[in-house]
Amino acid sequence: MKPVKVLCVGGSDSSGGAGIQADLKAVSACGCYGMSVITAVTVQNTCGVQSIHTVPQKFILAQLDSVLSDIGADAVKTGMLLTVGAVEAVVQKVKEYRLEKLIVDPVMIAKGGYYLMQDKAKVALIKKLLPLAYVVTPNIPEAEVMAQCKIEGVAGMKKAAALIKGLGVKNVVIKGGHLIAAKKSGVVDILYDGNIYYEYSSPWIATKDTHGTGCTYASVLAAALACGKNIVDAVQQAKIMVTKAIENSIRLGKGHGPVNVMGNTLRQKVIK
């Protein structure tokens, strides 16, 4: 039986907690076969991003062609697209290979505050990539940029989701972990398909070890969609697996440790 294939496009994280490394762990945890296209190489650890080396557009295009012309993909997930060239490379190949299950995680700012997307790249993503996407998965700060409005609660998330849906994307998922109220009332994520708002709730987990949360969420979502789940059930799977990954997060380094999508097995081995 052929494996379900998920192509992850984004930046490499030298600490292994986020980026392509987190993507491949999440895809594997879902029982799918993960592939990668590197758009940038970061110098990064639990304390933050120290430097970024950009991969040229022609090399991003070559990677995409190499994988898609030979193996193909049941879903494509994008993460860090630092430059306009990176965004346009994905746009070009999504159209060329007629890729329908495109999951866009609009990675804009690292947990430590380092900018991971240039301003012109943000514009290109909104105008050119979103209309091709099946779903986009911004957190609160990213959703505020895309919707150009302030989000202060669940009602604000729904308003922003409608505005982002108007940009051409088929489905919008806004993650609520950045809301101040989440620490008391729990984390609520919103899915909007253009007709219905779906809410997904989970308890607040008191830990600073949340490095790679967004990457893991979008990659699990991509894997679930690649396996044939509908968007409502796919988001539910992503929510459950990310919550477990945070619960099983690993205390590494001096800053924000990584979430652990591999669960107790990896945690026990690390502790031993």
Order of alpha helices (4+ residues) and beta strands (2+ residues): beta-alpha-beta-beta-alpha-beta-alpha-beta-alpha-beta-alpha-alpha-beta-alpha-beta-beta-alpha-alpha-alpha
